[in-house]
């Protein structure tokens, strides 16, 4: 997902955007990249809130 945000930044810088300032698009992109990397690599930054518990096939939500 971070690649999509980086592509948005590059597109805004290369092509330019109409209707909104370029710095705003770049700011959105930087925030998006930061969030995507945090969600992917942080201990608490996971995308799902369930974990497999016990020896059975069921999952418990936490």
C-alpha positions in Angstrom: 0.0 0.0 0.0 2.9 2.3 0.6 3.8 2.0 -3.0 0.5 3.4 -4.0 1.1 6.5 -1.8 4.5 7.0 -3.2 3.1 6.8 -6.7 0.6 9.5 -5.7 3.4 11.7 -4.5 5.4 11.2 -7.7 2.3 11.8 -9.9 1.5 15.0 -8.1 5.1 16.3 -8.4 5.5 15.2 -12.1 2.1 15.9 -13.6 0.7 18.5 -11.2 -2.9 18.6 -10.0 -5.6 21.0 -10.7 -7.9 22.3 -8.0 -5.7 21.6 -5.0 -2.2 22.8 -4.2 0.6 20.3 -4.9 1.9 20.6 -1.4 -1.4 19.3 -0.1 -1.2 16.2 -2.3 2.4 15.6 -1.2 1.3 16.0 2.5 -1.5 13.4 2.0 1.0 11.1 0.4 3.5 11.4 3.2 0.9 10.7 5.8 -0.4 7.7 3.8 3.1 6.3 3.5 3.8 6.7 7.2 0.5 5.1 8.1 1.0 2.2 5.7 4.5 1.5 7.0 3.4 1.8 10.6 0.5 -0.6 10.0 2.7 -3.1 8.3 5.7 -3.1 10.6 4.8 -1.8 14.1 4.0 -4.2 16.9 0.7 -2.5 17.5 0.1 -1.6 14.0 -1.7 -4.6 12.6 -4.6 -4.7 10.2 -6.6 -7.3 12.0 -7.5 -7.6 15.6 -7.9 -11.3 16.0 -5.4 -14.0 16.9 -5.5 -17.7 16.9 -6.0 -19.1 20.4 -5.7 -22.6 21.7 -5.2 -25.8 19.7 -8.5 -25.7 17.8 -9.3 -24.0 14.5 -11.3 -21.2 16.1 -10.0 -17.6 16.4 -10.6 -15.3 19.3 -11.1 -11.6 18.8 -9.3 -9.3 21.1 
